[in-house]
Amino acid sequence: MTASDETLDPGGESLLAGLAGAFATRARIQQALGVIMATTHRAADAAYLVLRTRAAETGATLTDTATAVITDRQTQLSD
């Protein structure tokens, strides 16, 4: 039996989907940190503080705030 012949049980499929979602969330947050770093000339730790503060002030999740940062920057660049 090869690896391609093996199928995941429902628990394995759920775990894999959860990991994929976690990696996507992390990538979105990292992208937002890059935007903040580039636009404010701050180090990564300071950019993370900016992102966390904005999330806390708006009551949004860190992921939603990261998405807003990215969307805002894309809007600025397209204007």
N, C-alpha and C positions, 0 to 999 in steps of 0.2 A: 504494500500500500504506500503510495506517495503522498506528500503533503497536499497536493492538489486534489486527491481523492477523499481527503478527510473533510467532514463538515462539522461545523460548530453546533453544539447544543444551544438551546435558547439562552442559557446563562452566558455562554461564551459570546454569542452574538450581541447580547446586551452589554457585556463588558467591552467588547470591541467598539460598539457604537458610542458608549460613554467615553472611551479613550479618544476616539476621533473628535467628539464634541469638545473635550477638554483641550486638545491640541489646537483646535480651531479658535477657541476662546483665548487661549494664550497667545496665538499669533495675532489676533485682533488687538489685544492689549499691547503687545510689543510694537505693532504698527503705530498705534496711537502714541506710545512713548516716543517713537522716532519722530513723529510729527511735532510733538511738543518740544523735543530736544532741538529740532531743526529751526523751529520758529521762535523759540525763546533763548536759544543758546545756553541751555542748562544741561547739566550732567544727568545721567540716567536716574540716579536716586532722587534728584530734585524734580525731574519730570514725573516720576511715579507719585511723588507727594502732590504735585499739581493735579494729576489725574484723580487721585484719591480724594483730595479736597473738593474738587469739582463734583465728584459723585456724591459726597456727603452733603454738600450745599444744595444740590438739586434733588436729593433723595432717590437718585437713580442708581442702578447697579453699576459696578465698575465696567462690565461689558457694554452696557448701554451707553455709558459715558464715553468709552473708547470709540464706539461706533459714531457717536455724535461728533467727537473730535475729528475723526477721519472724514466724515461727511461735510463738516464745516470747512475743512481745509480744501476738499475737492471743489466745493462751491466757490471758495475764494479764488482758486486757480482757474476756474472756468469763467469767471466774471471779467 
